[in-house]
Amino acid sequence: MLVLGIETSCDDTGVGIVADGKILTNEVSSQTLLHSRYGGVVPELASREHAAVIDLMVERALAAAGIKATELDLVAATRGPGLIGPLLVGLTYAKGLAWGLRRPFMGVHHLEGHLHGALAGTGAEPPFLVLIASGGHTHLYDVPAWGSYRLLGATRDDAAGEAFDKVARTLGLGYPGGPEIERLAAHGDERTVPFTVPMKGKQGYDFSFSGLKTAAVRFAEGGYAPADIAAGFQRVVVESLVGTLKRAARDFDRRRVVVAGGVAANQALRAALRESGLQVFLPPLDMTSDNGAMIALAAWNRWRRGEPADPLSLSAEPYLPLGEDS
């Protein structure tokens, strides 16, 4: 079964094709250079860029997979959450393509896509915990079965990736902030700057990262070396994510955990997860950022489990919760 997936929830135009769960191609057009001058994503510019390149990206994906559009069995796209303008570009294009080809259409939850991207090629099945950490999300779910998602905790303010971006801006680094912080942290001492782990010792499984930005500003004004600030900040974010995940795994008797999203590319986080004593599933580095293959994988999994196609009247939902009409 050939499935084409489109992802345009933020600033990457992704088109991927999978055949019976195997990735044939995963084409991504990044907008990093477009938005880097602003230090973050400008929604209107992102929408226009998606509209400008999406047709070319679909053609490129079909060519890379060596197939024709008429050979597709299913067309899918992200329906939410995300920025409404970018979401509408991909969703509308996918519905139009499905209608023109007379093929079924599926709208996919963005976070469910990240989950399937992390599990690509592993054959792993629930139950497991899922931590999704990115620029827009920090969510922890218990997944007892496919299609069943229980939200255990989420960030109360900034997402983890957003915090990386903001601290990078404080230190005069580039965008996106995650890779910049990681590079600088390699030259610093993670224990010199007295950061504290947010939410440590609190009940529940929520996260909080906005206070780290304020602390980074204070430490920078206090004369601490930028490399030490970067190293200390990275340390406490990793401790917060891994510590909360381990506690939830213990409390819910889950040894298998999936960690996905852009922050999952951070090498310090990956190292800490490998030493956590848990069975950890991490995405390949090229699957950590937003992409179309993860959307195609999620749609293929839903289809093989007998879920019906969605109507072409399906709307984009910028604040769509996972597990509720997802």
PyMOL commands that set and color helices and strands:
alter all, ss='L'
color gray80, all
select helices_A, chain A and resi 32-36+43-65+69-71+84-101+110-118+160-170+177-185+210-221+226-251+262-265+267-274+285-287+292-304
alter helices_A, ss='H'
color red, helices_A
select strands_A, chain A and resi 2-7+12-19+22-30+74-80+105-109+128-133+138-145+148-154+256-260+279-281
alter strands_A, ss='S'
color yellow, strands_A
deselect
rebuild
show_as cartoon
